[in-house]
Amino acid sequence: MNDMPHDTIAAAQKVADTLDQRGHDRQAGMLREALSSHHPRSPFLSALREACQVVLTAIEAIDPVSAMMVEELRLEVDKRLTEEPGTPT
């Protein structure tokens, strides 16, 4: 990725290695995919999307009554963080 500093990429790769070591293969793979130069989306958008999804899942676990609202937010996060740059929202 030409637009990210080398230190940032190296740190993210260490995080992926740590995830692998702790048995989180899927998450490590997703991080490595986001870091690859062939990935169509910004790794920062991917990370933000994943962080939002984790927070929404936590909210849903704490307050199951909010499931409908959380699902609406989840769809909005997906919509906004997966669309191509320049696409109107």
C-alpha positions in Angstrom: 0.0 0.0 0.0 1.7 3.1 -1.2 -0.4 5.6 0.8 0.4 4.1 4.3 3.7 4.7 6.2 5.9 1.6 6.4 5.7 1.7 10.2 1.9 1.6 10.2 1.9 -1.5 7.9 4.5 -3.2 10.0 2.6 -2.6 13.2 -0.7 -3.9 11.6 1.2 -7.0 10.5 2.4 -7.6 14.0 -1.3 -7.3 15.2 -2.2 -9.9 12.6 0.5 -12.2 13.8 -0.7 -11.8 17.4 -4.2 -12.6 16.3 -3.0 -15.7 14.6 -1.0 -16.8 17.7 -4.1 -16.3 19.9 -6.3 -18.5 17.6 -8.2 -15.7 15.8 -7.4 -16.9 12.3 -10.3 -15.3 10.5 -9.7 -11.9 12.0 -6.0 -12.1 11.2 -6.8 -13.1 7.6 -9.2 -10.1 7.3 -6.5 -7.7 8.6 -3.9 -9.2 6.2 -6.4 -8.9 3.3 -7.1 -5.3 4.1 -3.3 -4.6 4.2 -2.7 -6.2 0.8 -2.1 -3.9 -2.1 -4.8 -5.8 -4.0 -7.6 -5.0 -1.6 -10.1 -2.6 -3.1 -11.0 -0.7 0.1 -8.9 1.4 2.4 -7.6 -0.6 5.3 -8.7 2.2 7.6 -12.3 1.9 6.4 -12.2 -1.8 6.8 -10.9 -1.4 10.4 -13.5 1.2 11.2 -16.2 -0.9 9.8 -15.1 -3.9 11.9 -14.8 -1.8 15.0 -18.3 -0.5 14.6 -19.6 -4.0 14.1 -17.9 -5.1 17.3 -19.4 -2.2 19.2 -22.9 -2.9 17.8 -22.6 -6.6 18.7 -21.7 -5.6 22.3 -24.6 -3.2 22.6 -26.9 -6.0 21.3 -25.5 -8.4 23.8 -26.0 -6.0 26.7 -29.4 -4.8 25.7 -31.2 -7.4 23.5 -34.3 -5.1 23.3 -32.3 -2.8 21.1 -31.8 -5.5 18.5 -33.9 -3.8 15.8 -32.1 -0.5 16.3 -28.7 -2.2 16.2 -29.6 -4.0 13.0 -30.6 -0.7 11.4 -27.3 0.8 12.5 -25.4 -2.2 11.3 -26.9 -1.9 7.8 -26.1 1.9 7.7 -22.5 1.2 8.8 -22.1 -1.4 6.0 -23.6 0.9 3.5 -21.4 3.9 4.4 -18.1 2.1 4.9 -18.3 -0.2 1.8 -19.3 2.2 -0.9 -16.8 3.5 -3.5 -15.3 7.0 -2.9 -17.3 9.7 -4.5 -20.6 7.9 -4.3 -23.3 10.1 -2.8 -24.8 8.9 0.5 
